[in-house]
Amino acid sequence: MTTPDVQGPAPVEAIDRALALLSALSEVGPEGTSLVALCRDLGMNKSTAYRALATMRTRGFVSQDADGSYRLGPTAVGLGASYFGPSSLAQLLHPALLVLARDLDELVHLGVLNGDRVIYVDKVEPEKAIRVWSQVGRNVPAATTSLGRAILAYRSVPDDQLDAFLSPGDDSAVLRRALADARRRGYATELEENEPGIACLGVPILADGAAVAALSVTMLANTLDNQRMAEVAGRVAALVPPRLPDALHLPMELVAAGPNRR
C-alpha cells in the first residue's frame, strides 16, 4: 500500500486497508475482480483483505457476486452520486458561474442530464438585459441544446443509441455532427435552434473523463461570430478550472487549445 505524502498522524491501518480496497474496486469498475487479484495488486495478505471486504459488505460498501468476485456496493456508489447530485453541483460550481458571467457579461447556466432532457440547476444573470426563457428547474431537450450536446459528447453514448434522445422532427445526422464537433473542440454549440436570436456555447464538466454536468454561456446570436466563440471558449478554459473541485475538470481539448483555438 502507498504511504501518505502529507504530514500528520500515522494512518489507522485497518481504515487504510479498507480505503485501498475501495480505491482498487473503483478502478476495476462494475465488472469487479477477485480476492486474489486484489491482494496481488495491493500487496495485501489474503485473510486480512477478506476480513476488510466482509466488514464493508455488511455496510453495503462492497458487493460480492455469485462467482466470488468483488465490486463496489450501492453505499459506495451512492456517495459519489450524492456528491455529484444536482444540488451539490449547483453549490460547488456556483462560484465558477459567477466569475464567468461577470467576466463575459453573459447569461450562464448549469445543467444536468435527466433522461433525454437537461435540467437547469443554476443560473447567473449578466448585468445587461437578455431575454431568454430559462429558470432553475426547467428542462430542455438534450439533443438541440449546447448543454445537452456537451454532456452527450462526453458520455460515450454509442451512435446507434443517440436516436433515443431525439424528438420527432429532429435530424440524427445533425446531432451526430454536433457531438463530433464537441469532442474535437471540447465544447458544443447551438445557434437559434431553441429560441430565435439566441445562441449558446456549452462546456461539459467531467469526473474521470465522463460528463456529470455542463455549463453554458448564452448570447445574442447576432454577436456570435467565430472570433467571439473562440474568445468565450478561451475565457471558460482560463476562468473555470481553478474554481473546480479537485474531482472535476474540463475537457483537455478545450483547456489545451490555448490561443490557437478555433
PyMOL commands that set and color helices and strands:
alter all, ss='L'
color gray80, all
select helices_A, chain A and resi 13-28+35-42+46-58+74-83+86-104+146-153+159-165+172-185+221-223+226-239+241-243+252-255+258-260
alter helices_A, ss='H'
color red, helices_A
select strands_A, chain A and resi 62-64+70-72+107-114+117-124+139-141+188-191+198-207+210-220
alter strands_A, ss='S'
color yellow, strands_A
deselect
rebuild
show_as cartoon
